[in-house]
Amino acid sequence: MYLSPDFHAPASLTYNTRHHRVRWSKVNHFVCSVLTACMSEEVQNQLGHLPTASEIWAEAQCLYANTTATNWTLTITSMVTTCHTDGEDIATHIAKMKTYHRDLILMQRDIDDELFACFL
């Protein structure tokens, strides 16, 4: 239930339900701990700031969905063929390239800094 985006912390604070929010938070924290304990340090650093188990789960699915050889090839192709265009902010271009580099790291297909600098 805690991995579902539809399962939110209880909002009502009546006498009968005042402890539900505390219990929800404790269980959510436990599920977050279990999820992040099974991930590499790089992924933990990427997802550690997310407050709910459902957010961690959704982001982890996106990250791990890109681990196929086809997606790795597409990421490398995107990096190699991405050119700075006139009118594009240089900071935006660098951020885009860093995103591709991060994706490669998360797919355990890291490239060394010298090669990344060539692409950049």
N, C-alpha and C positions, 0 to 999 in steps of 0.2 A: 504494500500500500504506500509506503514512504517513497517509492521510486516513481509513483504516478504524479504527474504535474497537477492533477485535480485534487490531490489530498493535501489540504492546507492546514496550517495551525488553527486550532479552534479560536473563534473570534469572540464568542459570548463569555462573559465573566459573571454568571449568576452564582449563587451560593452553591448549587449542586455541581457546577461545571468549572469552578475556579481553578481546580487542580489539573484539569485536562491540558491546558497550555503547557504547564510545567512537564507533565508526562510526555506530551508530544515532543517537546524540545529535547528531552533526555533520549527518547528513542530515536529521533532524527539524528542527534549527535552520534549515537551508537552506530546507526546505519552508515553515516558519513565515514566514521572511523573504519568500519569493515571495508567499505568501498575503496578508500584511499590506501589501506594497508596492502591491498592486492595490486597496487600500481607501482610503476617505476618512479624513481625520484623526480625525473623530468616531468612526468605526467602529474605527480602530486603537486609540484610547483605550479603547474598550469591550472589545476583545479582546486587547489587548497583554499582559495578565497571564497568559493561558492558556499552560501549558507545552508542550503537544503540538499538532502539526498537526491531529490528529483532533479535538481539542477546539475549536480555532479554526474548523475546517471546520463542525462541528456547530452551533456558536453562530452563525456567519455565515449558514448556511442558515436558521436560525430568524429572524434579523434581516431578511434579504432576502426571506423568504417573506411578510413583512408589507408589501410595497411596492405592493400592488394598491389600486386606488381603493376597492374594497369594504372592505378592511381599514382603510384610512385613515378612511373614514366610520365604521366601527365604533369605531375608537379615539377619534375626536372625539365620537361619541355616548356612549361610555363615560365620557369625561371630563366631558361636559356633564351627564349624568344621575347621576353618582356623588355621593351625598350622605353626609355624616357621620351615622352612626346612633348612637343612645344605646348606651353600652357599648363602642363601638369606640374604641380608643386613637387619640388625635389624631396621634401620630407615624406610626402605621400608615396612617392615612388620607392624610397628606401624602406618605408614601413611595409609596403607590398612585398618587396623582396625578402625582408626579414620574416614575413609570414610564411613564404614558401620555404625558407630555410628551417623555420620552426616545424613546419609540417614534415619535412624530411627527417628531422631529428626524432619526432614522435613516431615516425614509421621505421625507426631504427635504420635509416639510410643516410646517416649524417655525412656531409662532405666537409673536407678540411677548410680552414679559414682562408687559405690562399685561393682555392678554387672558388669559394663564395665571393671573395673580393673581385675575382675576374668576372663573374656573372654580374656583380653589382656595378 
